[in-house]
Amino acid sequence: MSDKTKKTILITAIIVSVLIVAGIAAFFISGITVYDLDSEEGTELVSEAEEGMSEESSLKETGYEENEYDESGYDDSGYESAGNGDIMTAAYEMIEDGSFGEKTGEALQLMIEGYDEYKKLASEDPERVKEVTPAETVIETENTEYTEEVYTISMGGHQMKYMMEIVGEPDENGLYPLYITLHGGGESSEEENNGQWMAMKDYYRESVDNGIYVATRGMEDVWNLHFLDYSYPMYDRLIEDMVLLKNADPNRVYLMGFSAGGDGVYAIAPRMADRFAAANMSSGHPNDVCLLNISNLPFEIQVGIRDYYSETAMRSIRGAEFEDILNAYRDSYGFGYDHRILVHVPEGHNYNDSYILTDELIEMYDLQDEDPEMLKTHVLKDPSLFAKRAVEENWLGQFLKILKDVGGDPDVQTLSYETPDGFDEKLLSYVTKDLGMEVTTDEDANAVHFVDKYTRNPVPMAFVWDFETRAPERGDTAFYWLKADYSVNKGSVEAVYEEDSNTVSIEDFDGVNGDVTILANPFLMDFDRPLTVETAEGSFTVDLEADSEVIENSIIETGDIFLSWADEVKVSFGE
């Protein structure tokens, strides 16, 4: 076992020990169509499924392995869960016997003690305790009234409401993965968006075997209800509350959203990429977002081939275009950008991204007489080819013609959201036979199964930071192990740490308009050797010293022991 591997395992053991010892307080399917979460019909079917469904979906292996791209030699495999036993005693023994070096061990110990105190204060904070204490709340939808236990986070005169369920059992260390889900809806009535919220309460939950399942309510009844400027610090607070008070694993926090919730995933993930282990975006629109920041965040995009929404929005094509974009990022930087893009055929806005179709479900929904082939999930083998050909060859016009031939209204909204009898069969045949596009039925499209495969690496050896894709309302100016004031809002950098020489290299792209600061994190960097910093302007060397005040402030700013730091080194790029 290499020194690097031993260090990774030990650091993880220490933190898991702190979490344990400190005692952290706390689609339903019909035919071949998954019903629209943007409709009252979908909400009603969720209620029916709650009454009748008791069998859990079975996992289906896909062979899609995490972090399999490693041409650069960077080891970004993440921190594995530590095993059982008296880990704390063993960890401190290894610090004392010099496994880390005296200064690095001291920095780690100071950070652990600081975070332990932070957790204790959080558990005694009445405001935080209130945020994880439910209130019985009446939720009115368009046709139904529900009484649910609802939690509320209040910040700056705004509120984030959420429902939460702890499913199954914690892992061997007493920790749960955390699933944050965003519902559909958008610019509509409060009652309609409440219906979508109620649907998301169960939508992905049935696929969670063990974990904390959180369904957030959009902040306002507007199109961007999940990513208004003031919402970002509330996501930070939500994650902190779940980690500090509900036993959530900070390295297994997952983000998933459908429709307007998919819009939210597109917006939130790159601005908070260091907070999540993986993300799934279903049926949303990217709204010109740049995904450069997700170099270490595995990202899944799911769309239905005929989900255009409008002739200009082209939701399905915009999603499929990221196949080439993310591959280009990976080729350019030589690491990261793990992703999977699924273009569902022949579906539109709605498809199955939440269940494996088991025999029990087939019987429950009387699907025994359906064509077994049409019950399968079909996705394109080459989403990039679809993105290119669909525009060049005007597939939209052909899709609308087929829709008209089966008696449907040939407009884009109908194409995206409705499924007249016989339409799916004709469209699948047209795509595969007339257009010659290859499909596969071998992919497990379940969003939970995708994200579950990943564990966050909070201190990656390399990452990319785009300063133009940030959320200034957060207040947290750090991103992995760099930070920059929010006035730095142009350009991007690639940051690389080389363990053997204890060197940080930062390459500036497109004219960064200010200073950045290296956050010396003993989970990654060696405090017992000089740290070398290399930029295009030259290089310099600095001795790292753990600073108690820096540690305290970093823990307060991030609320995350893995993202905290013990010393700072400023790097200037000029104007």
C-alpha positions as CSV (number, residue, x, y, z in Angstrom):
1,M,0.0,0.0,0.0
2,S,1.4,3.4,-1.0
3,D,1.9,6.2,1.5
4,K,-0.7,8.2,-0.4
5,T,-3.2,5.4,0.0
6,K,-2.4,5.1,3.7
7,K,-2.8,8.8,4.1
8,T,-6.2,8.8,2.4
9,I,-7.5,5.9,4.5
10,L,-6.2,7.4,7.7
11,I,-7.6,10.8,7.1
12,T,-11.0,9.3,6.3
13,A,-10.8,7.2,9.5
14,I,-10.1,10.2,11.6
15,I,-13.0,12.2,10.2
16,V,-15.4,9.3,10.4
17,S,-14.3,8.8,14.0
18,V,-15.1,12.4,14.8
19,L,-18.5,12.0,13.3
20,I,-19.2,8.9,15.3
21,V,-17.6,9.8,18.6
22,A,-19.2,13.3,18.6
23,G,-22.6,11.8,18.0
24,I,-23.9,13.9,15.1
25,A,-27.5,14.7,16.3
26,A,-29.2,13.4,13.6
27,F,-43.3,6.5,-10.8
28,F,-45.2,5.2,-11.0
29,I,-45.5,3.4,-14.4
30,S,-48.6,3.0,-16.7
31,G,-48.2,1.4,-20.1
32,I,-44.9,2.7,-21.6
33,T,-45.4,6.2,-20.2
34,V,-44.2,7.6,-17.0
35,Y,-46.8,10.2,-15.9
36,D,-45.9,13.8,-16.0
37,L,-44.7,15.2,-12.7
38,D,-45.9,18.6,-14.0
39,S,-49.6,17.5,-13.8
40,E,-52.2,16.8,-11.1
41,E,-52.6,13.3,-12.7
42,G,-49.0,12.5,-11.7
43,T,-49.6,13.6,-8.1
44,E,-52.7,11.4,-7.8
45,L,-50.9,8.4,-9.2
46,V,-48.2,8.9,-6.6
47,S,-50.8,8.5,-3.9
48,E,-52.1,5.3,-5.5
49,A,-48.6,4.0,-5.7
50,E,-48.1,4.7,-2.0
51,E,-51.1,2.5,-1.2
52,G,-50.2,-0.3,-3.5
53,M,-46.5,-0.5,-3.8
54,S,-44.4,-2.3,-1.2
55,E,-41.8,-4.0,-3.3
56,E,-38.5,-2.2,-3.8
57,S,-37.0,-1.9,-7.3
58,S,-34.2,-4.3,-8.0
59,L,-30.8,-2.9,-9.0
60,K,-29.7,-3.5,-12.5
61,E,-25.9,-3.5,-13.2
62,T,-24.8,-1.2,-16.0
63,G,-21.0,-1.6,-15.9
64,Y,-20.7,2.2,-15.8
65,E,-17.9,2.5,-13.3
66,E,-17.0,5.6,-11.3
67,N,-13.7,7.5,-12.1
68,E,-12.7,5.0,-14.9
69,Y,-11.1,7.7,-17.0
70,D,-7.6,8.0,-15.7
71,E,-5.3,8.9,-18.6
72,S,-3.8,11.7,-16.7
73,G,-2.6,9.6,-13.8
74,Y,-4.6,11.6,-11.3
75,D,-6.1,9.4,-8.6
76,D,-9.5,11.0,-7.9
77,S,-11.1,7.8,-6.5
78,G,-12.5,9.6,-3.5
79,Y,-12.5,8.8,0.2
80,E,-13.9,5.3,1.0
81,S,-15.8,4.7,4.2
82,A,-13.6,3.6,7.0
83,G,-14.1,0.2,8.7
84,N,-15.2,-0.7,12.2
85,G,-13.0,-0.8,15.3
86,D,-11.5,1.8,17.6
87,I,-10.6,4.1,14.7
88,M,-10.0,7.2,16.7
89,T,-7.4,5.6,18.9
90,A,-5.6,4.1,15.9
91,A,-5.7,7.4,14.0
92,Y,-4.1,9.4,16.9
93,E,-1.5,6.7,17.3
94,M,-0.6,7.1,13.6
95,I,-0.3,10.8,14.0
96,E,1.9,10.4,17.0
97,D,4.2,7.8,15.4
98,G,4.9,10.3,12.6
99,S,2.9,8.8,9.7
100,F,1.9,12.4,8.8
101,G,4.8,14.3,10.0
102,E,4.6,16.5,13.1
103,K,3.3,19.7,11.5
104,T,0.7,18.0,9.3
105,G,-0.5,15.9,12.2
106,E,-0.8,19.0,14.3
107,A,-2.8,20.8,11.6
108,L,-5.1,17.8,11.3
109,Q,-5.6,17.6,15.0
110,L,-6.4,21.3,15.3
111,M,-9.0,21.0,12.5
112,I,-10.6,18.0,14.1
113,E,-10.9,19.7,17.4
114,G,-12.2,22.8,15.8
115,Y,-14.9,20.9,13.9
116,D,-15.8,18.9,16.9
117,E,-16.5,22.2,18.8
118,Y,-18.4,23.5,15.8
119,K,-20.7,20.4,15.8
120,K,-21.3,20.8,19.5
121,L,-22.3,24.4,19.1
122,A,-24.6,23.4,16.2
123,S,-26.4,20.8,18.3
124,E,-27.1,23.5,20.9
125,D,-28.1,26.2,18.4
126,P,-31.9,26.6,18.8
127,E,-32.2,28.0,15.3
128,R,-30.5,24.9,13.8
129,V,-32.5,22.6,15.9
130,K,-35.7,24.3,14.7
131,E,-34.6,23.8,11.1
132,V,-34.6,20.0,11.6
133,T,-37.8,20.0,13.6
134,P,-40.9,19.4,11.5
135,A,-44.2,21.2,11.8
136,E,-47.5,19.7,10.7
137,T,-48.5,21.7,7.7
138,V,-51.5,21.7,5.3
139,I,-50.4,21.6,1.7
140,E,-53.1,22.5,-0.8
141,T,-52.8,21.2,-4.4
142,E,-55.2,21.8,-7.2
143,N,-57.5,19.0,-6.3
144,T,-56.3,17.6,-2.9
145,E,-55.3,18.8,0.5
146,Y,-52.5,17.0,2.3
147,T,-51.2,17.3,5.9
148,E,-47.5,16.7,6.0
149,E,-44.5,17.2,8.3
150,V,-42.6,20.1,6.8
151,Y,-39.3,21.6,7.8
152,T,-38.3,25.2,7.3
153,I,-34.9,27.0,6.9
154,S,-35.2,30.8,7.2
155,M,-32.5,33.1,5.9
156,G,-32.5,36.8,4.9
157,G,-36.3,37.1,5.0
158,H,-36.7,34.0,2.7
159,Q,-37.7,30.4,3.4
160,M,-36.8,27.0,2.1
161,K,-39.4,24.4,3.0
162,Y,-38.6,20.7,2.6
163,M,-40.0,17.3,3.5
164,M,-37.6,14.6,4.7
165,E,-37.7,10.9,5.2
166,I,-34.9,8.7,6.7
167,V,-35.0,5.4,4.8
168,G,-33.5,2.2,5.9
169,E,-30.4,1.9,8.1
170,P,-27.1,3.9,8.3
171,D,-23.9,2.4,7.2
172,E,-21.4,0.7,9.5
173,N,-20.2,4.1,10.6
174,G,-23.7,5.4,11.5
175,L,-23.9,7.7,8.4
176,Y,-26.5,8.0,5.7
177,P,-26.2,9.2,2.1
178,L,-28.2,12.4,1.5
179,Y,-30.5,12.8,-1.6
180,I,-31.6,16.3,-2.3
181,T,-34.4,16.4,-4.9
182,L,-36.0,19.2,-6.9
183,H,-39.6,19.1,-8.2
184,G,-41.1,20.1,-11.5
185,G,-43.6,23.0,-12.1
186,G,-42.3,26.5,-12.3
187,E,-44.2,29.7,-13.3
188,S,-47.7,28.5,-12.3
189,S,-50.0,28.6,-9.3
190,E,-48.9,27.8,-5.7
191,E,-51.3,24.8,-5.8
192,E,-49.8,23.4,-8.9
193,N,-46.3,23.7,-7.6
194,N,-47.4,22.1,-4.4
195,G,-48.7,19.2,-6.4
196,Q,-45.3,18.8,-8.0
197,W,-43.6,19.0,-4.6
198,M,-45.9,16.2,-3.3
199,A,-45.1,14.1,-6.3
200,M,-41.3,14.5,-5.7
201,K,-41.8,13.5,-2.1
202,D,-42.0,9.9,-3.5
203,Y,-40.7,10.1,-7.0
204,Y,-37.1,9.0,-6.4
205,R,-37.6,7.8,-2.8
206,E,-38.7,4.3,-3.8
207,S,-35.3,3.7,-5.3
208,V,-33.4,4.7,-2.1
209,D,-32.5,1.7,0.0
210,N,-30.8,3.6,2.8
211,G,-30.5,7.3,3.1
212,I,-31.9,10.7,4.0
213,Y,-34.4,11.7,1.3
214,V,-35.2,15.4,1.1
215,A,-37.7,17.0,-1.3
216,T,-37.3,20.8,-1.3
217,R,-40.2,23.2,-2.2
218,G,-39.3,25.8,-4.9
219,M,-38.7,29.2,-3.2
220,E,-41.3,31.0,-5.3
221,D,-43.8,30.2,-8.0
222,V,-41.6,31.3,-10.8
223,W,-39.8,29.5,-13.7
224,N,-36.5,29.4,-11.8
225,L,-38.0,28.5,-8.5
226,H,-35.1,26.3,-7.4
227,F,-32.2,28.6,-8.2
228,L,-33.1,32.2,-7.3
229,D,-30.1,34.0,-6.1
230,Y,-31.0,33.8,-2.4
231,S,-31.6,30.0,-2.6
232,Y,-27.9,29.0,-2.8
233,P,-26.9,29.7,0.8
234,M,-30.0,27.7,1.8
235,Y,-28.7,24.6,0.0
236,D,-25.5,25.1,1.9
237,R,-27.4,25.3,5.2
238,L,-29.6,22.3,4.4
239,I,-26.5,20.2,3.7
240,E,-24.8,21.4,6.9
241,D,-27.9,20.7,9.0
242,M,-28.2,17.2,7.6
243,V,-24.5,16.5,8.3
244,L,-24.3,18.1,11.7
245,L,-27.7,17.0,13.1
246,K,-29.0,14.0,11.1
247,N,-26.0,11.8,10.4
248,A,-25.6,12.6,6.7
249,D,-22.3,11.7,5.1
250,P,-20.8,14.9,3.7
251,N,-19.1,12.8,1.0
252,R,-22.3,11.2,-0.2
253,V,-24.6,14.1,-0.9
254,Y,-26.5,13.8,-4.2
255,L,-28.6,16.2,-6.2
256,M,-31.4,15.2,-8.5
257,G,-34.2,17.1,-10.3
258,F,-36.9,16.6,-12.9
259,S,-38.3,19.2,-15.3
260,A,-38.0,22.6,-13.6
261,G,-36.1,20.7,-11.0
262,G,-33.7,19.7,-13.8
263,D,-33.3,23.4,-14.6
264,G,-32.3,23.7,-11.0
265,V,-29.7,20.9,-11.2
266,Y,-28.1,22.5,-14.2
267,A,-27.8,25.8,-12.3
268,I,-26.8,24.5,-8.8
269,A,-24.4,21.8,-9.7
270,P,-21.6,23.8,-11.3
271,R,-21.9,26.6,-8.7
272,M,-21.7,24.2,-5.8
273,A,-19.8,21.3,-7.4
274,D,-17.6,20.8,-4.3
275,R,-20.6,20.0,-2.2
276,F,-21.9,17.0,-4.1
277,A,-20.8,13.5,-4.9
278,A,-22.9,13.2,-8.1
279,A,-25.9,14.8,-9.8
280,N,-28.7,13.7,-12.1
281,M,-30.6,16.2,-14.4
282,S,-33.8,14.9,-16.0
283,S,-35.9,16.9,-18.5
284,G,-34.6,20.3,-17.7
285,H,-33.2,23.1,-19.8
286,P,-29.6,24.3,-19.3
287,N,-30.4,28.0,-19.9
288,D,-26.9,28.6,-21.3
289,V,-25.1,27.3,-18.2
290,C,-21.4,26.5,-18.4
291,L,-20.4,23.1,-16.9
292,L,-16.7,23.8,-16.7
293,N,-16.8,23.5,-12.9
294,I,-18.0,19.9,-12.7
295,S,-14.6,18.4,-13.4
296,N,-14.9,16.3,-10.3
297,L,-18.7,16.0,-10.1
298,P,-20.1,13.0,-12.0
299,F,-23.1,14.3,-13.9
300,E,-26.0,12.5,-15.7
301,I,-28.3,14.2,-18.2
302,Q,-31.5,12.5,-19.2
303,V,-33.9,13.8,-21.9
304,G,-36.7,12.5,-24.1
305,I,-35.9,12.6,-27.8
306,R,-39.1,14.6,-28.7
307,D,-39.0,17.0,-25.7
308,Y,-38.4,20.2,-27.6
309,Y,-40.7,22.3,-25.4
310,S,-40.5,25.0,-28.2
311,E,-38.8,25.3,-31.5
312,T,-36.1,27.5,-30.0
313,A,-35.7,25.8,-26.6
314,M,-35.0,22.3,-28.0
315,R,-34.6,20.8,-24.5
316,S,-33.6,17.4,-25.8
317,I,-31.0,18.7,-28.2
318,R,-29.5,21.1,-25.7
319,G,-29.0,18.2,-23.2
320,A,-27.5,15.9,-25.8
321,E,-25.0,18.6,-26.9
322,F,-23.2,18.2,-23.6
323,E,-21.8,14.9,-24.8
324,D,-19.4,16.7,-27.0
325,I,-18.9,19.6,-24.6
326,L,-17.9,17.4,-21.6
327,N,-15.8,15.1,-23.7
328,A,-13.9,18.1,-25.0
329,Y,-13.3,19.4,-21.5
330,R,-12.0,16.0,-20.5
331,D,-9.7,15.8,-23.5
332,S,-8.5,19.4,-23.0
333,Y,-7.6,19.0,-19.3
334,G,-6.8,15.3,-19.3
335,F,-8.9,14.3,-16.4
336,G,-12.4,14.2,-14.9
337,Y,-15.8,15.2,-16.3
338,D,-17.3,11.8,-15.8
339,H,-20.8,11.9,-17.3
340,R,-23.6,9.9,-18.9
341,I,-26.2,11.3,-21.3
342,L,-29.3,9.3,-21.9
343,V,-31.6,10.3,-24.8
344,H,-34.8,8.3,-24.3
345,V,-36.6,7.0,-27.4
346,P,-39.4,7.5,-28.3
347,E,-40.3,9.5,-25.2
348,G,-40.9,13.2,-24.8
349,H,-40.8,15.1,-21.5
350,N,-41.7,12.1,-19.4
351,Y,-39.9,8.7,-19.2
352,N,-38.8,6.3,-16.6
353,D,-35.8,7.6,-14.6
354,S,-37.0,6.3,-11.2
355,Y,-38.0,2.6,-11.4
356,I,-36.8,-0.6,-12.8
357,L,-39.8,-2.3,-14.4
358,T,-40.2,-5.4,-12.3
359,D,-42.8,-8.2,-12.8
360,E,-44.6,-6.8,-9.7
361,L,-45.0,-3.4,-11.4
362,I,-46.2,-5.0,-14.7
363,E,-48.8,-6.9,-12.8
364,M,-49.8,-3.9,-10.6
365,Y,-50.5,-1.7,-13.7
366,D,-52.0,-4.5,-15.8
367,L,-49.3,-4.3,-18.5
368,Q,-49.1,-8.0,-19.2
369,D,-50.7,-7.5,-22.7
370,E,-48.3,-4.7,-23.7
371,D,-45.5,-5.3,-26.2
372,P,-42.6,-6.3,-24.0
373,E,-40.2,-4.5,-26.3
374,M,-42.1,-1.2,-25.8
375,L,-41.9,-1.6,-22.1
376,K,-38.2,-1.5,-22.1
377,T,-36.1,1.7,-21.7
378,H,-34.6,2.6,-25.1
379,V,-31.8,5.1,-25.2
380,L,-29.6,6.3,-28.1
381,K,-26.2,4.9,-28.3
382,D,-24.8,8.1,-29.7
383,P,-26.4,11.3,-28.1
384,S,-23.8,13.4,-29.9
385,L,-24.9,12.2,-33.3
386,F,-28.5,13.0,-32.4
387,A,-27.6,16.6,-31.4
388,K,-25.9,17.2,-34.7
389,R,-28.4,15.4,-37.1
390,A,-31.6,16.6,-35.5
391,V,-30.9,20.2,-36.3
392,E,-29.2,19.7,-39.6
393,E,-32.0,17.4,-40.9
394,N,-35.0,19.1,-39.2
395,W,-36.1,16.0,-37.3
396,L,-38.7,18.2,-35.6
397,G,-40.7,18.6,-38.8
398,Q,-40.7,14.8,-39.3
399,F,-41.7,14.1,-35.7
400,L,-44.6,16.5,-36.1
401,K,-45.7,14.8,-39.3
402,I,-45.8,11.5,-37.5
403,L,-47.8,13.0,-34.7
404,K,-50.3,14.4,-37.2
405,D,-50.6,11.0,-38.9
406,V,-51.7,9.3,-35.7
407,G,-54.4,12.0,-35.1
408,G,-52.4,14.2,-32.7
409,D,-52.2,18.0,-32.8
410,P,-49.0,18.8,-34.7
411,D,-47.5,21.4,-32.4
412,V,-44.4,21.3,-30.3
413,Q,-46.1,21.3,-26.9
414,T,-48.2,18.3,-27.9
415,L,-45.1,16.6,-29.2
416,S,-43.3,17.1,-26.0
417,Y,-46.0,16.2,-23.5
418,E,-48.6,14.0,-25.1
419,T,-48.6,10.4,-26.4
420,P,-51.5,9.6,-28.8
421,D,-52.2,5.9,-29.4
422,G,-49.7,4.4,-31.8
423,F,-47.4,7.4,-31.7
424,D,-44.5,5.9,-29.7
425,E,-44.4,2.7,-31.9
426,K,-44.3,4.7,-35.1
427,L,-41.7,7.2,-33.7
428,L,-39.4,4.4,-32.4
429,S,-39.6,2.7,-35.8
430,Y,-38.8,6.0,-37.6
431,V,-35.8,6.8,-35.5
432,T,-34.3,3.3,-35.6
433,K,-35.2,2.3,-39.2
434,D,-35.6,5.4,-41.3
435,L,-33.0,7.5,-39.5
436,G,-30.7,4.6,-38.8
437,M,-30.1,5.6,-35.1
438,E,-28.9,2.8,-32.9
439,V,-30.6,2.3,-29.5
440,T,-29.8,0.1,-26.6
441,T,-32.0,-1.4,-23.8
442,D,-29.0,-2.2,-21.6
443,E,-28.8,1.0,-19.6
444,D,-30.3,1.3,-16.2
445,A,-31.8,4.8,-16.3
446,N,-32.6,4.9,-12.6
447,A,-31.2,8.2,-11.4
448,V,-30.6,7.0,-7.8
449,H,-28.7,4.0,-9.1
450,F,-26.4,6.3,-11.1
451,V,-25.6,8.7,-8.3
452,D,-25.2,6.0,-5.7
453,K,-22.0,4.8,-7.4
454,Y,-20.1,7.9,-6.4
455,T,-18.4,9.2,-3.4
456,R,-17.1,12.8,-3.3
457,N,-13.4,13.5,-3.2
458,P,-13.3,16.9,-1.4
459,V,-9.6,17.4,-2.1
460,P,-9.1,16.4,-5.7
461,M,-5.6,16.4,-7.1
462,A,-6.8,18.6,-9.9
463,F,-9.9,20.7,-10.7
464,V,-11.0,23.5,-13.0
465,W,-12.7,26.7,-11.6
466,D,-14.7,29.0,-13.9
467,F,-15.1,32.3,-12.0
468,E,-18.0,33.4,-14.2
469,T,-20.2,30.5,-12.9
470,R,-20.6,31.3,-9.2
471,A,-23.3,32.2,-6.7
472,P,-22.3,35.3,-4.8
473,E,-25.2,35.2,-2.3
474,R,-23.6,32.1,-0.8
475,G,-20.9,34.0,1.1
476,D,-18.6,30.9,0.8
477,T,-15.8,32.1,-1.4
478,A,-14.0,28.7,-1.5
479,F,-14.1,26.0,-4.2
480,Y,-12.3,22.8,-3.2
481,W,-8.8,24.1,-2.1
482,L,-8.9,27.6,-3.7
483,K,-10.8,30.7,-2.8
484,A,-11.4,34.1,-4.4
485,D,-13.5,37.1,-3.6
486,Y,-16.7,37.4,-5.6
487,S,-15.2,40.4,-7.4
488,V,-13.1,37.9,-9.2
489,N,-15.7,37.1,-11.9
490,K,-13.8,36.6,-15.1
491,G,-11.7,33.8,-16.6
492,S,-10.9,30.4,-15.1
493,V,-8.0,28.4,-13.7
494,E,-6.8,24.8,-13.6
495,A,-5.4,23.9,-10.3
496,V,-3.2,20.8,-9.9
497,Y,-1.5,19.4,-6.8
498,E,1.6,17.1,-7.2
499,E,2.1,15.1,-4.1
500,D,5.7,13.9,-4.6
501,S,7.1,17.5,-4.8
502,N,4.4,19.1,-2.7
503,T,3.7,21.5,-5.5
504,V,0.6,23.5,-6.5
505,S,0.4,24.6,-10.2
506,I,-2.2,27.1,-11.2
507,E,-2.8,27.9,-14.9
508,D,-4.8,31.1,-15.7
509,F,-7.2,31.0,-18.6
510,D,-9.0,34.0,-20.2
511,G,-7.6,36.7,-17.9
512,V,-8.6,36.1,-14.3
513,N,-9.3,39.6,-12.9
514,G,-8.0,39.3,-9.4
515,D,-6.2,37.3,-6.7
516,V,-6.8,33.7,-5.7
517,T,-5.8,32.0,-2.5
518,I,-4.5,28.5,-2.0
519,L,-6.2,26.9,0.9
520,A,-3.6,24.6,2.5
521,N,-5.6,21.6,3.5
522,P,-3.7,18.9,5.5
523,F,-6.0,16.3,4.0
524,L,-4.1,16.9,0.8
525,M,-0.9,19.0,1.4
526,D,2.2,18.3,3.4
527,F,2.9,20.9,6.1
528,D,6.2,19.3,6.9
529,R,7.8,20.3,3.6
530,P,7.9,23.6,1.8
531,L,5.0,24.1,-0.6
532,T,6.0,25.2,-4.1
533,V,3.6,27.3,-6.1
534,E,3.9,27.6,-9.8
535,T,2.1,30.0,-12.2
536,A,2.9,31.5,-15.6
537,E,4.6,34.4,-13.8
538,G,7.1,32.0,-12.1
539,S,7.3,30.0,-8.9
540,F,7.9,30.6,-5.2
541,T,8.1,28.4,-2.1
542,V,6.4,28.9,1.3
543,D,6.4,27.1,4.6
544,L,3.0,26.1,5.8
545,E,1.9,26.8,9.4
546,A,-1.3,25.7,11.0
547,D,-3.2,28.8,12.2
548,S,-6.0,28.3,14.8
549,E,-7.8,31.5,13.6
550,V,-7.7,30.4,10.0
551,I,-9.0,27.0,10.9
552,E,-11.9,28.4,12.9
553,N,-12.9,30.9,10.2
554,S,-12.6,28.2,7.5
555,I,-14.9,25.8,9.4
556,I,-17.4,28.6,9.9
557,E,-17.3,29.6,6.2
558,T,-17.7,26.1,4.8
559,G,-19.3,24.1,7.6
560,D,-17.5,21.1,6.1
561,I,-14.5,19.5,7.8
562,F,-13.2,18.1,4.5
563,L,-13.3,21.6,2.8
564,S,-11.7,23.5,5.7
565,W,-8.1,24.5,5.7
566,A,-5.3,25.4,8.1
567,D,-3.2,28.0,6.2
568,E,-3.5,30.3,3.2
569,V,-1.2,31.3,0.4
570,K,-2.2,34.2,-1.9
571,V,-1.5,34.1,-5.7
572,S,-1.9,37.2,-7.8
573,F,-2.8,37.3,-11.5
574,G,-3.1,41.0,-11.8
575,E,-5.8,42.9,-13.6
